[in-house]
């Protein structure tokens, strides 16, 4: 079993190697003079080893090299990433505090909370999306049902007796939509991020959970987990034999992926935002970074601030409606 700490060491060592390998590259003209000359805090809303942490540690070494600043990844895990995201929203808009956000923190939380302590659009500048991952519904290896059809039948015969791990906001919505679509009752067990939920389903603490494909694939191949379906429009190259939900007759149950991106506090000067975006593009244009992302089964996005902001404006109302249709009431 790959524990969160081990994942952190692997990701950190890999990214450090990339930073050393690229040390001969000079920073873009003017970056050293134009960017604030103090350490930059990059807040990640997941524990070590989680998807947002992976994105942060993939970005930080080379971005720090290009900006000629030390970038410190600050993990602030909490239920649905609220604490970390609020810290970014309330930080001074000087380029010294940035955040990794995702579709949970900036889209789905809007439909989960009546009084969210930040506005995902008003309180931030969307700098760039980075990567996106598909998700999968997985089960403990000794959990009786072998197929999706058997799982649904078993759940209907045993209402409320199956524990499902809920990892963050995206997992909360995905779980509720799944239960609504299948007409089943599951017992939700919340976790502060995907890493502890991953451990829980492997150990048998819960029977089911939705996790990102890159997290699931090694456990599926080693026989530690069973996978009931891919929650996206197409199969994953990491698990090409696993069918999507739609291929199993579950129509309309797919998402835009678990994306991760960089946010700055609102009112951060446009000059700083443009520098950040330019250097983020450089980071993810490196062949070695592309290879890590591809090998993990993730998709590169790296869009512009304008494109990122436009996507948020589309997704927030879209997912609010999906959640209302599934009977999810903001708490």
PAKE-906830 format. One line per field, with one value per residue (C-alpha): x, y, z; residue in three letters; residue number from 1. Coordinates in Angstrom, 2 decimals. Layout:
<sites>
xx: X, ...
yy: Y, ...
zz: Z, ...
residu: ALA, ...
num: NUM, ...
</sites>
This chain:
<sites>
xx: 0.00, 1.31, 0.66, 0.30, 3.77, 5.31, 3.47, 4.76, 8.36, 8.03, 6.43, 8.86, 11.92, 10.71, 10.03, 13.35, 15.12, 13.40, 14.42, 18.06, 17.85, 16.52, 18.86, 20.80, 17.73, 17.65, 14.53, 12.49, 13.72, 12.50, 11.05, 13.64, 13.06, 9.28, 8.18, 8.13, 11.46, 10.25, 9.27, 5.98, 3.49, 1.53, -1.40, -2.71, -6.17, -5.23, -2.91, 0.44, -0.05, -3.45, -4.18, -3.92, -0.69, 0.68, -0.16, 1.47, 4.70, 4.90, 4.67, 6.65, 10.31, 10.46, 8.15, 10.40, 13.43, 11.92, 10.69, 13.98, 11.95, 11.59, 8.11, 6.90, 4.01, 1.71, -0.73, -3.90, -6.27, -9.88, -13.26, -13.84, -10.79, -12.63, -9.90, -7.11, -9.25, -10.40, -6.76, -5.96, -9.05, -8.12, -4.38, -2.81, -2.97, 0.79, 1.73, 3.28, 0.32, -1.15, -3.45, -4.13, -7.88, -9.98, -13.50, -14.44, -13.20, -14.30, -17.38, -19.01, -18.66, -21.02, -23.83, -22.81, -22.75, -25.24, -22.55, -19.29, -16.61, -15.40, -16.85, -15.08, -15.30, -15.35, -12.57, -9.99, -8.14, -8.00, -4.39, -4.37, -5.70, -2.93, -4.05, -7.22, -7.89, -10.81, -12.41, -13.40, -15.77, -13.73, -14.39, -12.51, -11.07, -13.18, -16.43, -18.85, -20.21, -17.95, -19.69, -21.66, -24.88, -24.16, -23.22, -26.52, -28.49, -26.58, -27.10, -30.85, -31.03, -29.01, -30.08, -27.84, -25.52, -22.70, -20.15, -18.95, -15.98, -16.61, -13.37, -13.84, -16.51, -16.18, -16.59, -19.59, -21.42, -20.39, -21.60, -24.98, -25.55, -24.65, -27.02, -29.81, -29.24, -29.17, -31.96, -29.82, -28.99, -25.35, -23.86, -21.55, -18.24, -16.48, -12.69, -10.43, -9.22, -8.59, -5.43, -7.17, -10.15, -7.75, -6.29, -9.79, -11.07, -7.87, -8.00, -11.72, -12.80, -15.29, -16.55, -16.69, -15.20, -14.72, -11.05, -9.03, -7.83, -4.09, -4.59, -6.65, -4.61, -1.63, -3.94, -6.14, -3.14, -1.73, -5.09, -5.62, -8.86, -11.68, -12.98, -16.66, -16.41, -14.71, -16.60, -15.74, -16.66, -13.90, -11.82, -8.50, -5.26, -4.09, -6.95, -8.12, -10.12, -12.38, -15.64, -17.03, -20.33, -22.01, -20.77, -22.57, -25.85, -25.60, -26.38, -25.38, -23.20, -19.89, -17.96, -15.48, -12.73, -11.06, -9.11, -6.52, -5.44, -3.62, -5.51, -4.38, -6.34, -8.65, -7.01, -3.61, -2.00, -2.40, 1.36, 1.94, -0.81, 0.70, 4.17, 2.77, 0.85, 3.83, 6.08, 3.43, 3.24, 7.04, 6.89, 4.34, 5.95, 9.01, 9.17, 9.98, 6.94, 4.72, 6.01, 5.17, 1.67, 1.10, 2.44, 0.10, -2.85, -3.60, -4.39, -2.56, -4.73, -2.69, -5.23, -5.23, -6.68, -9.55, -10.32, -10.10, -12.45, -14.94, -14.98, -15.71, -18.60, -20.05, -19.43, -20.70, -24.37, -24.17, -23.13, -25.45, -28.34, -26.93, -26.75, -30.27, -31.62, -29.92, -31.60, -28.46, -29.49, -26.83, -25.95
yy: 0.00, 3.44, 5.66, 9.46, 10.07, 7.79, 9.56, 12.87, 11.62, 10.33, 13.51, 15.73, 13.78, 13.74, 17.47, 18.22, 16.22, 18.26, 21.51, 20.41, 19.28, 22.65, 24.79, 25.91, 27.67, 31.40, 33.13, 35.10, 38.66, 41.02, 38.38, 38.87, 42.63, 42.59, 39.87, 40.51, 39.41, 37.28, 33.65, 32.68, 30.50, 28.05, 26.74, 23.27, 22.23, 18.57, 16.56, 15.29, 12.82, 14.17, 15.31, 19.03, 18.43, 16.58, 19.54, 21.97, 19.99, 19.42, 23.17, 24.65, 23.75, 25.03, 27.99, 29.07, 28.68, 30.81, 33.49, 33.33, 33.00, 30.25, 28.68, 26.86, 24.39, 24.81, 21.92, 23.02, 20.09, 20.49, 19.14, 20.14, 22.42, 25.34, 26.47, 26.55, 28.34, 30.95, 31.63, 32.42, 34.60, 36.72, 36.98, 40.28, 40.58, 40.91, 37.69, 36.19, 33.92, 31.69, 28.70, 25.45, 25.25, 22.58, 21.93, 21.05, 24.23, 26.61, 25.01, 22.32, 23.99, 26.72, 24.17, 22.51, 25.49, 28.27, 30.45, 29.68, 32.01, 33.00, 33.65, 31.43, 34.08, 37.46, 36.71, 35.28, 35.80, 32.58, 32.40, 29.09, 25.58, 22.99, 19.39, 17.31, 13.73, 11.39, 9.59, 6.01, 4.27, 1.70, -0.92, -2.85, -5.98, -8.29, -6.38, -8.94, -7.31, -7.85, -5.67, -2.43, -4.38, -6.59, -3.53, -1.77, -4.94, -5.52, -1.92, -2.13, -5.33, -3.78, -0.11, 1.99, -0.89, -0.02, 2.58, 4.94, 7.21, 10.81, 12.55, 16.28, 18.31, 16.54, 13.18, 14.44, 15.52, 12.50, 10.18, 11.89, 12.01, 8.32, 7.37, 9.41, 7.99, 4.39, 4.74, 3.37, 4.33, 4.37, 5.45, 8.45, 8.57, 11.95, 12.27, 15.31, 14.65, 11.73, 10.39, 9.29, 8.00, 5.96, 4.34, 3.74, 1.77, -0.28, -1.20, -2.03, 0.82, 1.66, -0.48, 2.17, 5.51, 7.71, 8.52, 10.01, 7.54, 8.17, 7.25, 4.17, 2.67, 1.27, -0.36, -1.83, -3.32, -4.79, -6.27, -4.06, -2.51, -3.43, -0.79, -0.57, 2.14, 5.25, 8.51, 10.35, 10.34, 7.92, 5.11, 5.77, 4.65, 3.61, 1.09, 0.50, -2.60, -0.75, 0.47, 3.96, 4.50, 5.35, 2.09, 0.29, 2.02, 4.85, 7.73, 11.31, 10.44, 12.04, 15.11, 17.58, 15.91, 16.71, 19.75, 21.67, 25.25, 28.25, 31.12, 34.48, 36.73, 39.26, 42.61, 41.01, 43.35, 42.24, 42.55, 39.83, 37.62, 37.81, 36.94, 33.96, 32.71, 33.08, 31.08, 28.41, 27.87, 27.44, 24.90, 22.68, 23.00, 21.11, 17.57, 15.96, 17.56, 16.51, 12.96, 12.85, 14.19, 11.68, 8.73, 9.63, 9.48, 13.16, 15.74, 19.06, 22.17, 25.34, 27.83, 31.64, 33.63, 34.70, 31.12, 29.85, 32.58, 31.88, 28.18, 28.97, 31.18, 28.28, 25.49, 27.13, 27.40, 24.10, 22.07, 23.94, 22.69, 19.14, 19.11, 20.49, 17.88, 15.19, 16.50, 18.00, 20.81, 23.41, 23.13
zz: 0.00, -0.95, 2.02, 1.71, 3.16, 0.58, -2.20, -0.88, -0.89, -4.43, -5.75, -3.89, -5.02, -8.60, -8.68, -6.99, -9.68, -12.34, -10.67, -10.63, -14.23, -15.31, -13.23, -16.27, -17.65, -17.05, -15.79, -18.30, -18.85, -16.18, -13.85, -11.11, -11.10, -11.55, -9.10, -5.32, -3.85, -0.94, -0.45, -2.04, -0.17, -2.34, -0.30, -1.18, 0.09, 0.47, 2.71, 1.50, -1.33, -2.39, -5.97, -5.21, -3.34, -6.37, -8.61, -6.16, -5.84, -9.58, -10.13, -7.25, -8.00, -11.57, -10.96, -8.07, -10.31, -13.06, -10.64, -8.71, -5.52, -2.94, -3.21, -0.11, -0.44, 2.57, 3.06, 4.85, 4.76, 5.84, 4.85, 1.20, 1.21, 2.77, 5.19, 2.60, 0.04, 2.55, 3.50, -0.13, -0.52, 2.51, 1.83, 0.72, -3.09, -3.52, -5.32, -2.19, -1.39, -4.08, -3.90, -5.67, -6.19, -7.85, -9.07, -5.50, -3.83, -6.59, -8.15, -6.05, -2.63, -3.82, -3.87, -0.61, 1.73, 2.43, 3.99, 2.22, 3.69, 0.22, -3.21, -5.77, -8.49, -6.73, -4.21, -6.62, -9.85, -11.83, -13.08, -14.93, -14.77, -14.64, -14.94, -14.88, -13.83, -14.36, -11.40, -10.69, -8.31, -6.41, -3.77, -1.10, -2.64, -0.42, -0.94, -2.39, -5.60, -8.61, -11.18, -11.24, -11.78, -8.77, -6.69, -7.37, -6.66, -3.41, -2.30, -2.95, -0.93, 1.93, 2.19, 4.42, 5.24, 2.82, 3.94, 1.22, 1.80, 0.80, -0.21, -0.45, -2.20, -5.53, -3.83, -1.88, -5.01, -7.03, -4.29, -3.94, -7.69, -7.94, -5.13, -6.69, -10.18, -8.91, -6.37, -3.54, 0.05, 1.20, 4.52, 3.90, 5.82, 5.24, 4.96, 4.76, 1.24, -1.07, 0.62, 3.87, 1.87, -0.25, 2.87, 4.25, 1.27, 0.96, 4.65, 4.53, 6.81, 4.03, 1.15, -1.57, -2.54, -5.60, -6.25, -9.10, -11.72, -11.09, -7.43, -8.26, -11.12, -9.12, -6.57, -9.32, -11.13, -7.90, -6.89, -3.82, -5.14, -7.47, -9.88, -10.84, -13.49, -14.85, -14.26, -17.47, -21.13, -22.14, -20.68, -19.00, -20.67, -17.20, -16.92, -20.51, -19.60, -17.15, -18.65, -18.18, -16.41, -19.73, -21.27, -18.45, -19.21, -16.68, -19.02, -18.28, -15.31, -16.22, -15.17, -16.65, -14.62, -11.32, -12.41, -10.40, -11.00, -9.58, -7.95, -6.60, -4.23, -5.88, -6.72, -7.34, -9.91, -13.51, -13.98, -11.36, -12.78, -16.27, -14.98, -13.11, -16.11, -18.43, -16.11, -15.44, -19.20, -19.23, -16.39, -18.08, -21.49, -20.24, -21.73, -18.38, -16.73, -19.63, -19.21, -15.50, -16.17, -18.99, -17.00, -14.18, -16.58, -16.22, -18.89, -19.29, -19.56, -18.81, -20.16, -19.92, -17.01, -19.26, -20.35, -16.78, -15.49, -18.29, -17.41, -13.77, -14.79, -16.78, -14.27, -11.07, -12.19, -14.10, -11.07, -8.73, -10.90, -11.02, -7.23, -6.79, -9.22, -7.13, -3.98, -2.42, -0.07, 0.94, 4.62
residu: UNK, UNK, UNK, UNK, UNK, UNK, UNK, UNK, UNK, UNK, UNK, UNK, UNK, UNK, UNK, UNK, UNK, UNK, UNK, UNK, UNK, UNK, UNK, UNK, UNK, UNK, UNK, UNK, UNK, UNK, UNK, UNK, UNK, UNK, UNK, UNK, UNK, UNK, UNK, UNK, UNK, UNK, UNK, UNK, UNK, UNK, UNK, UNK, UNK, UNK, UNK, UNK, UNK, UNK, UNK, UNK, UNK, UNK, UNK, UNK, UNK, UNK, UNK, UNK, UNK, UNK, UNK, UNK, UNK, UNK, UNK, UNK, UNK, UNK, UNK, UNK, UNK, UNK, UNK, UNK, UNK, UNK, UNK, UNK, UNK, UNK, UNK, UNK, UNK, UNK, UNK, UNK, UNK, UNK, UNK, UNK, UNK, UNK, UNK, UNK, UNK, UNK, UNK, UNK, UNK, UNK, UNK, UNK, UNK, UNK, UNK, UNK, UNK, UNK, UNK, UNK, UNK, UNK, UNK, UNK, UNK, UNK, UNK, UNK, UNK, UNK, UNK, UNK, UNK, UNK, UNK, UNK, UNK, UNK, UNK, UNK, UNK, UNK, UNK, UNK, UNK, UNK, UNK, UNK, UNK, UNK, UNK, UNK, UNK, UNK, UNK, UNK, UNK, UNK, UNK, UNK, UNK, UNK, UNK, UNK, UNK, UNK, UNK, UNK, UNK, UNK, UNK, UNK, UNK, UNK, UNK, UNK, UNK, UNK, UNK, UNK, UNK, UNK, UNK, UNK, UNK, UNK, UNK, UNK, UNK, UNK, UNK, UNK, UNK, UNK, UNK, UNK, UNK, UNK, UNK, UNK, UNK, UNK, UNK, UNK, UNK, UNK, UNK, UNK, UNK, UNK, UNK, UNK, UNK, UNK, UNK, UNK, UNK, UNK, UNK, UNK, UNK, UNK, UNK, UNK, UNK, UNK, UNK, UNK, UNK, UNK, UNK, UNK, UNK, UNK, UNK, UNK, UNK, UNK, UNK, UNK, UNK, UNK, UNK, UNK, UNK, UNK, UNK, UNK, UNK, UNK, UNK, UNK, UNK, UNK, UNK, UNK, UNK, UNK, UNK, UNK, UNK, UNK, UNK, UNK, UNK, UNK, UNK, UNK, UNK, UNK, UNK, UNK, UNK, UNK, UNK, UNK, UNK, UNK, UNK, UNK, UNK, UNK, UNK, UNK, UNK, UNK, UNK, UNK, UNK, UNK, UNK, UNK, UNK, UNK, UNK, UNK, UNK, UNK, UNK, UNK, UNK, UNK, UNK, UNK, UNK, UNK, UNK, UNK, UNK, UNK, UNK, UNK, UNK, UNK, UNK, UNK, UNK, UNK, UNK, UNK, UNK, UNK, UNK, UNK, UNK, UNK, UNK, UNK, UNK, UNK, UNK, UNK, UNK, UNK, UNK
num: 1, 2, 3, 4, 5, 6, 7, 8, 9, 10, 11, 12, 13, 14, 15, 16, 17, 18, 19, 20, 21, 22, 23, 24, 25, 26, 27, 28, 29, 30, 31, 32, 33, 34, 35, 36, 37, 38, 39, 40, 41, 42, 43, 44, 45, 46, 47, 48, 49, 50, 51, 52, 53, 54, 55, 56, 57, 58, 59, 60, 61, 62, 63, 64, 65, 66, 67, 68, 69, 70, 71, 72, 73, 74, 75, 76, 77, 78, 79, 80, 81, 82, 83, 84, 85, 86, 87, 88, 89, 90, 91, 92, 93, 94, 95, 96, 97, 98, 99, 100, 101, 102, 103, 104, 105, 106, 107, 108, 109, 110, 111, 112, 113, 114, 115, 116, 117, 118, 119, 120, 121, 122, 123, 124, 125, 126, 127, 128, 129, 130, 131, 132, 133, 134, 135, 136, 137, 138, 139, 140, 141, 142, 143, 144, 145, 146, 147, 148, 149, 150, 151, 152, 153, 154, 155, 156, 157, 158, 159, 160, 161, 162, 163, 164, 165, 166, 167, 168, 169, 170, 171, 172, 173, 174, 175, 176, 177, 178, 179, 180, 181, 182, 183, 184, 185, 186, 187, 188, 189, 190, 191, 192, 193, 194, 195, 196, 197, 198, 199, 200, 201, 202, 203, 204, 205, 206, 207, 208, 209, 210, 211, 212, 213, 214, 215, 216, 217, 218, 219, 220, 221, 222, 223, 224, 225, 226, 227, 228, 229, 230, 231, 232, 233, 234, 235, 236, 237, 238, 239, 240, 241, 242, 243, 244, 245, 246, 247, 248, 249, 250, 251, 252, 253, 254, 255, 256, 257, 258, 259, 260, 261, 262, 263, 264, 265, 266, 267, 268, 269, 270, 271, 272, 273, 274, 275, 276, 277, 278, 279, 280, 281, 282, 283, 284, 285, 286, 287, 288, 289, 290, 291, 292, 293, 294, 295, 296, 297, 298, 299, 300, 301, 302, 303, 304, 305, 306, 307, 308, 309, 310, 311, 312, 313, 314, 315, 316, 317, 318, 319, 320, 321, 322, 323, 324, 325, 326, 327, 328, 329, 330, 331
</sites>
